[in-house]
């Protein structure tokens, strides 16, 4: 993968994460709910890798 594509992909992920947090804070979602969703997603993806 060329360096410019790799860096562009990283930039898109950072922007998407920032927009997600901004939207969640604007809607009043509790930080604990965001943390729980991130933890649950991480566990689900981790379990899928071991299959």
mmCIF entry with sequence, helices, sheets and N, C-alpha, C, O atoms, coordinates in Angstrom:
data_MODEL
# 
_entry.id   MODEL 
# 
_entity.id                         1 
_entity.type                       polymer 
_entity.pdbx_number_of_molecules   1 
# 
_entity_poly.entity_id                      1 
_entity_poly.type                           'polypeptide(L)' 
_entity_poly.nstd_linkage                   no 
_entity_poly.nstd_monomer                   no 
_entity_poly.pdbx_seq_one_letter_code       
;(UNK)(UNK)(UNK)(UNK)(UNK)(UNK)(UNK)(UNK)(UNK)(UNK)(UNK)(UNK)(UNK)(UNK)(UNK)(UNK)
(UNK)(UNK)(UNK)(UNK)(UNK)(UNK)(UNK)(UNK)(UNK)(UNK)(UNK)(UNK)(UNK)(UNK)(UNK)(UNK)
(UNK)(UNK)(UNK)(UNK)(UNK)(UNK)(UNK)(UNK)(UNK)(UNK)(UNK)(UNK)(UNK)(UNK)(UNK)(UNK)
(UNK)(UNK)(UNK)
;
_entity_poly.pdbx_seq_one_letter_code_can   XXXXXXXXXXXXXXXXXXXXXXXXXXXXXXXXXXXXXXXXXXXXXXXXXXX 
_entity_poly.pdbx_strand_id                 A 
# 
loop_
_entity_poly_seq.entity_id 
_entity_poly_seq.num 
_entity_poly_seq.mon_id 
_entity_poly_seq.hetero 
1 1  UNK n 
1 2  UNK n 
1 3  UNK n 
1 4  UNK n 
1 5  UNK n 
1 6  UNK n 
1 7  UNK n 
1 8  UNK n 
1 9  UNK n 
1 10 UNK n 
1 11 UNK n 
1 12 UNK n 
1 13 UNK n 
1 14 UNK n 
1 15 UNK n 
1 16 UNK n 
1 17 UNK n 
1 18 UNK n 
1 19 UNK n 
1 20 UNK n 
1 21 UNK n 
1 22 UNK n 
1 23 UNK n 
1 24 UNK n 
1 25 UNK n 
1 26 UNK n 
1 27 UNK n 
1 28 UNK n 
1 29 UNK n 
1 30 UNK n 
1 31 UNK n 
1 32 UNK n 
1 33 UNK n 
1 34 UNK n 
1 35 UNK n 
1 36 UNK n 
1 37 UNK n 
1 38 UNK n 
1 39 UNK n 
1 40 UNK n 
1 41 UNK n 
1 42 UNK n 
1 43 UNK n 
1 44 UNK n 
1 45 UNK n 
1 46 UNK n 
1 47 UNK n 
1 48 UNK n 
1 49 UNK n 
1 50 UNK n 
1 51 UNK n 
# 
_struct_asym.id          A 
_struct_asym.entity_id   1 
# 
loop_
_struct_conf.conf_type_id 
_struct_conf.id 
_struct_conf.pdbx_PDB_helix_id 
_struct_conf.beg_label_comp_id 
_struct_conf.beg_label_asym_id 
_struct_conf.beg_label_seq_id 
_struct_conf.pdbx_beg_PDB_ins_code 
_struct_conf.end_label_comp_id 
_struct_conf.end_label_asym_id 
_struct_conf.end_label_seq_id 
_struct_conf.pdbx_end_PDB_ins_code 
_struct_conf.beg_auth_comp_id 
_struct_conf.beg_auth_asym_id 
_struct_conf.beg_auth_seq_id 
_struct_conf.end_auth_comp_id 
_struct_conf.end_auth_asym_id 
_struct_conf.end_auth_seq_id 
_struct_conf.pdbx_PDB_helix_class 
_struct_conf.details 
_struct_conf.pdbx_PDB_helix_length 
HELX_P HELX_P1 AA1 UNK A 3  ? UNK A 27 ? UNK A 3  UNK A 27 1 ? 25 
HELX_P HELX_P2 AA2 UNK A 31 ? UNK A 49 ? UNK A 31 UNK A 49 1 ? 19 
# 
_struct_conf_type.id          HELX_P 
_struct_conf_type.criteria    ? 
_struct_conf_type.reference   ? 
# 
loop_
_atom_site.group_PDB 
_atom_site.id 
_atom_site.type_symbol 
_atom_site.label_atom_id 
_atom_site.label_alt_id 
_atom_site.label_comp_id 
_atom_site.label_asym_id 
_atom_site.label_entity_id 
_atom_site.label_seq_id 
_atom_site.pdbx_PDB_ins_code 
_atom_site.Cartn_x 
_atom_site.Cartn_y 
_atom_site.Cartn_z 
_atom_site.occupancy 
_atom_site.B_iso_or_equiv 
_atom_site.pdbx_formal_charge 
_atom_site.auth_seq_id 
_atom_site.auth_comp_id 
_atom_site.auth_asym_id 
_atom_site.auth_atom_id 
_atom_site.pdbx_PDB_model_num 
ATOM 1   N N  . UNK A 1 1  ? 0.850   -1.168  0.000  1.00 0.00 ? 1  UNK A N  1 
ATOM 2   C CA . UNK A 1 1  ? 0.000   0.000   0.000  1.00 0.00 ? 1  UNK A CA 1 
ATOM 3   C C  . UNK A 1 1  ? 0.901   1.238   0.000  1.00 0.00 ? 1  UNK A C  1 
ATOM 4   O O  . UNK A 1 1  ? 1.819   1.337   0.815  1.00 0.00 ? 1  UNK A O  1 
ATOM 5   N N  . UNK A 1 2  ? 0.645   2.167   -0.899 1.00 0.00 ? 2  UNK A N  1 
ATOM 6   C CA . UNK A 1 2  ? 1.458   3.389   -0.940 1.00 0.00 ? 2  UNK A CA 1 
ATOM 7   C C  . UNK A 1 2  ? 1.292   4.211   0.343  1.00 0.00 ? 2  UNK A C  1 
ATOM 8   O O  . UNK A 1 2  ? 0.258   4.158   1.009  1.00 0.00 ? 2  UNK A O  1 
ATOM 9   N N  . UNK A 1 3  ? 2.325   4.959   0.661  1.00 0.00 ? 3  UNK A N  1 
ATOM 10  C CA . UNK A 1 3  ? 2.327   5.744   1.894  1.00 0.00 ? 3  UNK A CA 1 
ATOM 11  C C  . UNK A 1 3  ? 1.185   6.753   1.930  1.00 0.00 ? 3  UNK A C  1 
ATOM 12  O O  . UNK A 1 3  ? 0.560   6.944   2.974  1.00 0.00 ? 3  UNK A O  1 
ATOM 13  N N  . UNK A 1 4  ? 0.907   7.397   0.803  1.00 0.00 ? 4  UNK A N  1 
ATOM 14  C CA . UNK A 1 4  ? -0.167  8.404   0.800  1.00 0.00 ? 4  UNK A CA 1 
ATOM 15  C C  . UNK A 1 4  ? -1.530  7.768   1.080  1.00 0.00 ? 4  UNK A C  1 
ATOM 16  O O  . UNK A 1 4  ? -2.357  8.363   1.770  1.00 0.00 ? 4  UNK A O  1 
ATOM 17  N N  . UNK A 1 5  ? -1.767  6.587   0.561  1.00 0.00 ? 5  UNK A N  1 
ATOM 18  C CA . UNK A 1 5  ? -3.034  5.897   0.834  1.00 0.00 ? 5  UNK A CA 1 
ATOM 19  C C  . UNK A 1 5  ? -3.124  5.502   2.304  1.00 0.00 ? 5  UNK A C  1 
ATOM 20  O O  . UNK A 1 5  ? -4.178  5.633   2.926  1.00 0.00 ? 5  UNK A O  1 
ATOM 21  N N  . UNK A 1 6  ? -2.023  5.024   2.847  1.00 0.00 ? 6  UNK A N  1 
ATOM 22  C CA . UNK A 1 6  ? -1.985  4.623   4.252  1.00 0.00 ? 6  UNK A CA 1 
ATOM 23  C C  . UNK A 1 6  ? -2.259  5.814   5.166  1.00 0.00 ? 6  UNK A C  1 
ATOM 24  O O  . UNK A 1 6  ? -3.064  5.718   6.092  1.00 0.00 ? 6  UNK A O  1 
ATOM 25  N N  . UNK A 1 7  ? -1.592  6.929   4.905  1.00 0.00 ? 7  UNK A N  1 
ATOM 26  C CA . UNK A 1 7  ? -1.785  8.117   5.732  1.00 0.00 ? 7  UNK A CA 1 
ATOM 27  C C  . UNK A 1 7  ? -3.194  8.687   5.564  1.00 0.00 ? 7  UNK A C  1 
ATOM 28  O O  . UNK A 1 7  ? -3.782  9.188   6.523  1.00 0.00 ? 7  UNK A O  1 
ATOM 29  N N  . UNK A 1 8  ? -3.729  8.611   4.356  1.00 0.00 ? 8  UNK A N  1 
ATOM 30  C CA . UNK A 1 8  ? -5.099  9.062   4.129  1.00 0.00 ? 8  UNK A CA 1 
ATOM 31  C C  . UNK A 1 8  ? -6.098  8.217   4.889  1.00 0.00 ? 8  UNK A C  1 
ATOM 32  O O  . UNK A 1 8  ? -7.077  8.733   5.429  1.00 0.00 ? 8  UNK A O  1 
ATOM 33  N N  . UNK A 1 9  ? -5.851  6.915   4.931  1.00 0.00 ? 9  UNK A N  1 
ATOM 34  C CA . UNK A 1 9  ? -6.725  6.012   5.668  1.00 0.00 ? 9  UNK A CA 1 
ATOM 35  C C  . UNK A 1 9  ? -6.689  6.313   7.163  1.00 0.00 ? 9  UNK A C  1 
ATOM 36  O O  . UNK A 1 9  ? -7.727  6.321   7.826  1.00 0.00 ? 9  UNK A O  1 
ATOM 37  N N  . UNK A 1 10 ? -5.502  6.556   7.686  1.00 0.00 ? 10 UNK A N  1 
ATOM 38  C CA . UNK A 1 10 ? -5.375  6.910   9.103  1.00 0.00 ? 10 UNK A CA 1 
ATOM 39  C C  . UNK A 1 10 ? -6.102  8.221   9.389  1.00 0.00 ? 10 UNK A C  1 
ATOM 40  O O  . UNK A 1 10 ? -6.790  8.344   10.402 1.00 0.00 ? 10 UNK A O  1 
ATOM 41  N N  . UNK A 1 11 ? -5.951  9.200   8.498  1.00 0.00 ? 11 UNK A N  1 
ATOM 42  C CA . UNK A 1 11 ? -6.623  10.487  8.683  1.00 0.00 ? 11 UNK A CA 1 
ATOM 43  C C  . UNK A 1 11 ? -8.140  10.316  8.677  1.00 0.00 ? 11 UNK A C  1 
ATOM 44  O O  . UNK A 1 11 ? -8.833  10.936  9.483  1.00 0.00 ? 11 UNK A O  1 
ATOM 45  N N  . UNK A 1 12 ? -8.660  9.486   7.783  1.00 0.00 ? 12 UNK A N  1 
ATOM 46  C CA . UNK A 1 12 ? -10.105 9.253   7.740  1.00 0.00 ? 12 UNK A CA 1 
ATOM 47  C C  . UNK A 1 12 ? -10.614 8.591   9.018  1.00 0.00 ? 12 UNK A C  1 
ATOM 48  O O  . UNK A 1 12 ? -11.695 8.923   9.502  1.00 0.00 ? 12 UNK A O  1 
ATOM 49  N N  . UNK A 1 13 ? -9.846  7.667   9.557  1.00 0.00 ? 13 UNK A N  1 
ATOM 50  C CA . UNK A 1 13 ? -10.248 6.998   10.801 1.00 0.00 ? 13 UNK A CA 1 
ATOM 51  C C  . UNK A 1 13 ? -10.266 7.991   11.962 1.00 0.00 ? 13 UNK A C  1 
ATOM 52  O O  . UNK A 1 13 ? -11.180 7.970   12.786 1.00 0.00 ? 13 UNK A O  1 
ATOM 53  N N  . UNK A 1 14 ? -9.259  8.857   12.026 1.00 0.00 ? 14 UNK A N  1 
ATOM 54  C CA . UNK A 1 14 ? -9.203  9.854   13.100 1.00 0.00 ? 14 UNK A CA 1 
ATOM 55  C C  . UNK A 1 14 ? -10.368 10.835  12.981 1.00 0.00 ? 14 UNK A C  1 
ATOM 56  O O  . UNK A 1 14 ? -10.989 11.184  13.985 1.00 0.00 ? 14 UNK A O  1 
ATOM 57  N N  . UNK A 1 15 ? -10.666 11.277  11.766 1.00 0.00 ? 15 UNK A N  1 
ATOM 58  C CA . UNK A 1 15 ? -11.787 12.204  11.558 1.00 0.00 ? 15 UNK A CA 1 
ATOM 59  C C  . UNK A 1 15 ? -13.114 11.532  11.912 1.00 0.00 ? 15 UNK A C  1 
ATOM 60  O O  . UNK A 1 15 ? -13.971 12.151  12.543 1.00 0.00 ? 15 UNK A O  1 
ATOM 61  N N  . UNK A 1 16 ? -13.290 10.272  11.510 1.00 0.00 ? 16 UNK A N  1 
ATOM 62  C CA . UNK A 1 16 ? -14.529 9.556   11.824 1.00 0.00 ? 16 UNK A CA 1 
ATOM 63  C C  . UNK A 1 16 ? -14.693 9.386   13.333 1.00 0.00 ? 16 UNK A C  1 
ATOM 64  O O  . UNK A 1 16 ? -15.796 9.533   13.858 1.00 0.00 ? 16 UNK A O  1 
ATOM 65  N N  . UNK A 1 17 ? -13.605 9.080   14.026 1.00 0.00 ? 17 UNK A N  1 
ATOM 66  C CA . UNK A 1 17 ? -13.679 8.938   15.484 1.00 0.00 ? 17 UNK A CA 1 
ATOM 67  C C  . UNK A 1 17 ? -14.028 10.272  16.140 1.00 0.00 ? 17 UNK A C  1 
ATOM 68  O O  . UNK A 1 17 ? -14.837 10.318  17.066 1.00 0.00 ? 17 UNK A O  1 
ATOM 69  N N  . UNK A 1 18 ? -13.427 11.341  15.667 1.00 0.00 ? 18 UNK A N  1 
ATOM 70  C CA . UNK A 1 18 ? -13.727 12.661  16.208 1.00 0.00 ? 18 UNK A CA 1 
ATOM 71  C C  . UNK A 1 18 ? -15.176 13.059  15.987 1.00 0.00 ? 18 UNK A C  1 
ATOM 72  O O  . UNK A 1 18 ? -15.820 13.598  16.887 1.00 0.00 ? 18 UNK A O  1 
ATOM 73  N N  . UNK A 1 19 ? -15.693 12.793  14.787 1.00 0.00 ? 19 UNK A N  1 
ATOM 74  C CA . UNK A 1 19 ? -17.095 13.107  14.504 1.00 0.00 ? 19 UNK A CA 1 
ATOM 75  C C  . UNK A 1 19 ? -18.042 12.269  15.351 1.00 0.00 ? 19 UNK A C  1 
ATOM 76  O O  . UNK A 1 19 ? -19.085 12.752  15.793 1.00 0.00 ? 19 UNK A O  1 
ATOM 77  N N  . UNK A 1 20 ? -17.678 11.023  15.574 1.00 0.00 ? 20 UNK A N  1 
ATOM 78  C CA . UNK A 1 20 ? -18.500 10.157  16.420 1.00 0.00 ? 20 UNK A CA 1 
ATOM 79  C C  . UNK A 1 20 ? -18.560 10.688  17.849 1.00 0.00 ? 20 UNK A C  1 
ATOM 80  O O  . UNK A 1 20 ? -19.634 10.744  18.448 1.00 0.00 ? 20 UNK A O  1 
ATOM 81  N N  . UNK A 1 21 ? -17.415 11.074  18.391 1.00 0.00 ? 21 UNK A N  1 
ATOM 82  C CA . UNK A 1 21 ? -17.397 11.632  19.749 1.00 0.00 ? 21 UNK A CA 1 
ATOM 83  C C  . UNK A 1 21 ? -18.154 12.948  19.820 1.00 0.00 ? 21 UNK A C  1 
ATOM 84  O O  . UNK A 1 21 ? -18.893 13.192  20.774 1.00 0.00 ? 21 UNK A O  1 
ATOM 85  N N  . UNK A 1 22 ? -17.974 13.794  18.815 1.00 0.00 ? 22 UNK A N  1 
ATOM 86  C CA . UNK A 1 22 ? -18.669 15.079  18.790 1.00 0.00 ? 22 UNK A CA 1 
ATOM 87  C C  . UNK A 1 22 ? -20.180 14.880  18.755 1.00 0.00 ? 22 UNK A C  1 
ATOM 88  O O  . UNK A 1 22 ? -20.915 15.553  19.478 1.00 0.00 ? 22 UNK A O  1 
ATOM 89  N N  . UNK A 1 23 ? -20.639 13.968  17.927 1.00 0.00 ? 23 UNK A N  1 
ATOM 90  C CA . UNK A 1 23 ? -22.071 13.686  17.835 1.00 0.00 ? 23 UNK A CA 1 
ATOM 91  C C  . UNK A 1 23 ? -22.605 13.100  19.142 1.00 0.00 ? 23 UNK A C  1 
ATOM 92  O O  . UNK A 1 23 ? -23.690 13.465  19.597 1.00 0.00 ? 23 UNK A O  1 
ATOM 93  N N  . UNK A 1 24 ? -21.843 12.200  19.736 1.00 0.00 ? 24 UNK A N  1 
ATOM 94  C CA . UNK A 1 24 ? -22.282 11.583  20.993 1.00 0.00 ? 24 UNK A CA 1 
ATOM 95  C C  . UNK A 1 24 ? -22.382 12.621  22.106 1.00 0.00 ? 24 UNK A C  1 
ATOM 96  O O  . UNK A 1 24 ? -23.340 12.607  22.879 1.00 0.00 ? 24 UNK A O  1 
ATOM 97  N N  . UNK A 1 25 ? -21.409 13.516  22.197 1.00 0.00 ? 25 UNK A N  1 
ATOM 98  C CA . UNK A 1 25 ? -21.463 14.553  23.232 1.00 0.00 ? 25 UNK A CA 1 
ATOM 99  C C  . UNK A 1 25 ? -22.605 15.531  22.966 1.00 0.00 ? 25 UNK A C  1 
ATOM 100 O O  . UNK A 1 25 ? -23.255 16.004  23.899 1.00 0.00 ? 25 UNK A O  1 
ATOM 101 N N  . UNK A 1 26 ? -22.845 15.829  21.697 1.00 0.00 ? 26 UNK A N  1 
ATOM 102 C CA . UNK A 1 26 ? -23.928 16.748  21.340 1.00 0.00 ? 26 UNK A CA 1 
ATOM 103 C C  . UNK A 1 26 ? -25.296 16.153  21.692 1.00 0.00 ? 26 UNK A C  1 
ATOM 104 O O  . UNK A 1 26 ? -26.202 16.874  22.108 1.00 0.00 ? 26 UNK A O  1 
ATOM 105 N N  . UNK A 1 27 ? -25.438 14.845  21.524 1.00 0.00 ? 27 UNK A N  1 
ATOM 106 C CA . UNK A 1 27 ? -26.704 14.183  21.836 1.00 0.00 ? 27 UNK A CA 1 
ATOM 107 C C  . UNK A 1 27 ? -26.854 13.855  23.316 1.00 0.00 ? 27 UNK A C  1 
ATOM 108 O O  . UNK A 1 27 ? -27.924 13.428  23.750 1.00 0.00 ? 27 UNK A O  1 
ATOM 109 N N  . UNK A 1 28 ? -25.794 14.049  24.093 1.00 0.00 ? 28 UNK A N  1 
ATOM 110 C CA . UNK A 1 28 ? -25.867 13.810  25.527 1.00 0.00 ? 28 UNK A CA 1 
ATOM 111 C C  . UNK A 1 28 ? -25.684 12.363  25.938 1.00 0.00 ? 28 UNK A C  1 
ATOM 112 O O  . UNK A 1 28 ? -26.154 11.952  26.999 1.00 0.00 ? 28 UNK A O  1 
ATOM 113 N N  . UNK A 1 29 ? -25.007 11.590  25.109 1.00 0.00 ? 29 UNK A N  1 
ATOM 114 C CA . UNK A 1 29 ? -24.748 10.187  25.450 1.00 0.00 ? 29 UNK A CA 1 
ATOM 115 C C  . UNK A 1 29 ? -23.708 10.157  26.575 1.00 0.00 ? 29 UNK A C  1 
ATOM 116 O O  . UNK A 1 29 ? -22.674 10.816  26.466 1.00 0.00 ? 29 UNK A O  1 
ATOM 117 N N  . UNK A 1 30 ? -23.958 9.414   27.640 1.00 0.00 ? 30 UNK A N  1 
ATOM 118 C CA . UNK A 1 30 ? -22.984 9.351   28.736 1.00 0.00 ? 30 UNK A CA 1 
ATOM 119 C C  . UNK A 1 30 ? -21.662 8.715   28.292 1.00 0.00 ? 30 UNK A C  1 
ATOM 120 O O  . UNK A 1 30 ? -21.635 7.814   27.454 1.00 0.00 ? 30 UNK A O  1 
ATOM 121 N N  . UNK A 1 31 ? -20.587 9.204   28.871 1.00 0.00 ? 31 UNK A N  1 
ATOM 122 C CA . UNK A 1 31 ? -19.263 8.688   28.528 1.00 0.00 ? 31 UNK A CA 1 
ATOM 123 C C  . UNK A 1 31 ? -19.153 7.205   28.879 1.00 0.00 ? 31 UNK A C  1 
ATOM 124 O O  . UNK A 1 31 ? -18.466 6.454   28.185 1.00 0.00 ? 31 UNK A O  1 
ATOM 125 N N  . UNK A 1 32 ? -19.819 6.781   29.941 1.00 0.00 ? 32 UNK A N  1 
ATOM 126 C CA . UNK A 1 32 ? -19.785 5.368   30.328 1.00 0.00 ? 32 UNK A CA 1 
ATOM 127 C C  . UNK A 1 32 ? -20.415 4.490   29.247 1.00 0.00 ? 32 UNK A C  1 
ATOM 128 O O  . UNK A 1 32 ? -19.957 3.371   29.014 1.00 0.00 ? 32 UNK A O  1 
ATOM 129 N N  . UNK A 1 33 ? -21.458 4.987   28.591 1.00 0.00 ? 33 UNK A N  1 
ATOM 130 C CA . UNK A 1 33 ? -22.098 4.215   27.521 1.00 0.00 ? 33 UNK A CA 1 
ATOM 131 C C  . UNK A 1 33 ? -21.160 4.076   26.328 1.00 0.00 ? 33 UNK A C  1 
ATOM 132 O O  . UNK A 1 33 ? -21.095 3.014   25.708 1.00 0.00 ? 33 UNK A O  1 
ATOM 133 N N  . UNK A 1 34 ? -20.436 5.137   26.005 1.00 0.00 ? 34 UNK A N  1 
ATOM 134 C CA . UNK A 1 34 ? -19.459 5.061   24.911 1.00 0.00 ? 34 UNK A CA 1 
ATOM 135 C C  . UNK A 1 34 ? -18.338 4.085   25.250 1.00 0.00 ? 34 UNK A C  1 
ATOM 136 O O  . UNK A 1 34 ? -17.907 3.298   24.407 1.00 0.00 ? 34 UNK A O  1 
ATOM 137 N N  . UNK A 1 35 ? -17.874 4.146   26.490 1.00 0.00 ? 35 UNK A N  1 
ATOM 138 C CA . UNK A 1 35 ? -16.809 3.239   26.910 1.00 0.00 ? 35 UNK A CA 1 
ATOM 139 C C  . UNK A 1 35 ? -17.284 1.791   26.873 1.00 0.00 ? 35 UNK A C  1 
ATOM 140 O O  . UNK A 1 35 ? -16.543 0.906   26.443 1.00 0.00 ? 35 UNK A O  1 
ATOM 141 N N  . UNK A 1 36 ? -18.510 1.544   27.318 1.00 0.00 ? 36 UNK A N  1 
ATOM 142 C CA . UNK A 1 36 ? -19.056 0.187   27.292 1.00 0.00 ? 36 UNK A CA 1 
ATOM 143 C C  . UNK A 1 36 ? -19.209 -0.317  25.864 1.00 0.00 ? 36 UNK A C  1 
ATOM 144 O O  . UNK A 1 36 ? -18.910 -1.477  25.582 1.00 0.00 ? 36 UNK A O  1 
ATOM 145 N N  . UNK A 1 37 ? -19.672 0.542   24.962 1.00 0.00 ? 37 UNK A N  1 
ATOM 146 C CA . UNK A 1 37 ? -19.827 0.144   23.556 1.00 0.00 ? 37 UNK A CA 1 
ATOM 147 C C  . UNK A 1 37 ? -18.472 -0.180  22.932 1.00 0.00 ? 37 UNK A C  1 
ATOM 148 O O  . UNK A 1 37 ? -18.352 -1.144  22.176 1.00 0.00 ? 37 UNK A O  1 
ATOM 149 N N  . UNK A 1 38 ? -17.459 0.617   23.245 1.00 0.00 ? 38 UNK A N  1 
ATOM 150 C CA . UNK A 1 38 ? -16.121 0.356   22.712 1.00 0.00 ? 38 UNK A CA 1 
ATOM 151 C C  . UNK A 1 38 ? -15.560 -0.952  23.268 1.00 0.00 ? 38 UNK A C  1 
ATOM 152 O O  . UNK A 1 38 ? -14.947 -1.729  22.535 1.00 0.00 ? 38 UNK A O  1 
ATOM 153 N N  . UNK A 1 39 ? -15.768 -1.193  24.556 1.00 0.00 ? 39 UNK A N  1 
ATOM 154 C CA . UNK A 1 39 ? -15.288 -2.425  25.173 1.00 0.00 ? 39 UNK A CA 1 
ATOM 155 C C  . UNK A 1 39 ? -16.003 -3.640  24.603 1.00 0.00 ? 39 UNK A C  1 
ATOM 156 O O  . UNK A 1 39 ? -15.371 -4.655  24.309 1.00 0.00 ? 39 UNK A O  1 
ATOM 157 N N  . UNK A 1 40 ? -17.311 -3.542  24.447 1.00 0.00 ? 40 UNK A N  1 
ATOM 158 C CA . UNK A 1 40 ? -18.079 -4.663  23.895 1.00 0.00 ? 40 UNK A CA 1 
ATOM 159 C C  . UNK A 1 40 ? -17.655 -4.960  22.460 1.00 0.00 ? 40 UNK A C  1 
ATOM 160 O O  . UNK A 1 40 ? -17.502 -6.122  22.085 1.00 0.00 ? 40 UNK A O  1 
ATOM 161 N N  . UNK A 1 41 ? -17.466 -3.922  21.663 1.00 0.00 ? 41 UNK A N  1 
ATOM 162 C CA . UNK A 1 41 ? -17.017 -4.119  20.288 1.00 0.00 ? 41 UNK A CA 1 
ATOM 163 C C  . UNK A 1 41 ? -15.647 -4.758  20.220 1.00 0.00 ? 41 UNK A C  1 
ATOM 164 O O  . UNK A 1 41 ? -15.396 -5.623  19.381 1.00 0.00 ? 41 UNK A O  1 
ATOM 165 N N  . UNK A 1 42 ? -14.765 -4.333  21.102 1.00 0.00 ? 42 UNK A N  1 
ATOM 166 C CA . UNK A 1 42 ? -13.426 -4.912  21.145 1.00 0.00 ? 42 UNK A CA 1 
ATOM 167 C C  . UNK A 1 42 ? -13.469 -6.389  21.530 1.00 0.00 ? 42 UNK A C  1 
ATOM 168 O O  . UNK A 1 42 ? -12.760 -7.209  20.948 1.00 0.00 ? 42 UNK A O  1 
ATOM 169 N N  . UNK A 1 43 ? -14.301 -6.719  22.509 1.00 0.00 ? 43 UNK A N  1 
ATOM 170 C CA . UNK A 1 43 ? -14.419 -8.119  22.921 1.00 0.00 ? 43 UNK A CA 1 
ATOM 171 C C  . UNK A 1 43 ? -15.012 -8.985  21.815 1.00 0.00 ? 43 UNK A C  1 
ATOM 172 O O  . UNK A 1 43 ? -14.556 -10.105 21.587 1.00 0.00 ? 43 UNK A O  1 
ATOM 173 N N  . UNK A 1 44 ? -16.021 -8.469  21.132 1.00 0.00 ? 44 UNK A N  1 
ATOM 174 C CA . UNK A 1 44 ? -16.646 -9.236  20.046 1.00 0.00 ? 44 UNK A CA 1 
ATOM 175 C C  . UNK A 1 44 ? -15.654 -9.486  18.923 1.00 0.00 ? 44 UNK A C  1 
ATOM 176 O O  . UNK A 1 44 ? -15.564 -10.601 18.411 1.00 0.00 ? 44 UNK A O  1 
ATOM 177 N N  . UNK A 1 45 ? -14.910 -8.457  18.536 1.00 0.00 ? 45 UNK A N  1 
ATOM 178 C CA . UNK A 1 45 ? -13.927 -8.640  17.463 1.00 0.00 ? 45 UNK A CA 1 
ATOM 179 C C  . UNK A 1 45 ? -12.781 -9.542  17.911 1.00 0.00 ? 45 UNK A C  1 
ATOM 180 O O  . UNK A 1 45 ? -12.241 -10.303 17.108 1.00 0.00 ? 45 UNK A O  1 
ATOM 181 N N  . UNK A 1 46 ? -12.407 -9.462  19.186 1.00 0.00 ? 46 UNK A N  1 
ATOM 182 C CA . UNK A 1 46 ? -11.353 -10.325 19.696 1.00 0.00 ? 46 UNK A CA 1 
ATOM 183 C C  . UNK A 1 46 ? -11.760 -11.784 19.705 1.00 0.00 ? 46 UNK A C  1 
ATOM 184 O O  . UNK A 1 46 ? -10.961 -12.661 19.377 1.00 0.00 ? 46 UNK A O  1 
ATOM 185 N N  . UNK A 1 47 ? -12.999 -12.044 20.081 1.00 0.00 ? 47 UNK A N  1 
ATOM 186 C CA . UNK A 1 47 ? -13.495 -13.424 20.094 1.00 0.00 ? 47 UNK A CA 1 
ATOM 187 C C  . UNK A 1 47 ? -13.560 -13.981 18.674 1.00 0.00 ? 47 UNK A C  1 
ATOM 188 O O  . UNK A 1 47 ? -13.262 -15.155 18.453 1.00 0.00 ? 47 UNK A O  1 
ATOM 189 N N  . UNK A 1 48 ? -13.946 -13.146 17.716 1.00 0.00 ? 48 UNK A N  1 
ATOM 190 C CA . UNK A 1 48 ? -14.051 -13.607 16.323 1.00 0.00 ? 48 UNK A CA 1 
ATOM 191 C C  . UNK A 1 48 ? -12.689 -14.011 15.761 1.00 0.00 ? 48 UNK A C  1 
ATOM 192 O O  . UNK A 1 48 ? -12.615 -14.890 14.902 1.00 0.00 ? 48 UNK A O  1 
ATOM 193 N N  . UNK A 1 49 ? -11.619 -13.388 16.229 1.00 0.00 ? 49 UNK A N  1 
ATOM 194 C CA . UNK A 1 49 ? -10.289 -13.715 15.715 1.00 0.00 ? 49 UNK A CA 1 
ATOM 195 C C  . UNK A 1 49 ? -9.826  -15.094 16.172 1.00 0.00 ? 49 UNK A C  1 
ATOM 196 O O  . UNK A 1 49 ? -9.023  -15.726 15.485 1.00 0.00 ? 49 UNK A O  1 
ATOM 197 N N  . UNK A 1 50 ? -10.304 -15.567 17.295 1.00 0.00 ? 50 UNK A N  1 
ATOM 198 C CA . UNK A 1 50 ? -9.850  -16.847 17.837 1.00 0.00 ? 50 UNK A CA 1 
ATOM 199 C C  . UNK A 1 50 ? -10.632 -18.022 17.283 1.00 0.00 ? 50 UNK A C  1 
ATOM 200 O O  . UNK A 1 50 ? -10.316 -19.167 17.606 1.00 0.00 ? 50 UNK A O  1 
ATOM 201 N N  . UNK A 1 51 ? -11.640 -17.780 16.462 1.00 0.00 ? 51 UNK A N  1 
ATOM 202 C CA . UNK A 1 51 ? -12.429 -18.872 15.866 1.00 0.00 ? 51 UNK A CA 1 
ATOM 203 C C  . UNK A 1 51 ? -11.695 -19.493 14.720 1.00 0.00 ? 51 UNK A C  1 
ATOM 204 O O  . UNK A 1 51 ? -12.200 -20.426 14.096 1.00 0.00 ? 51 UNK A O  1 
# 
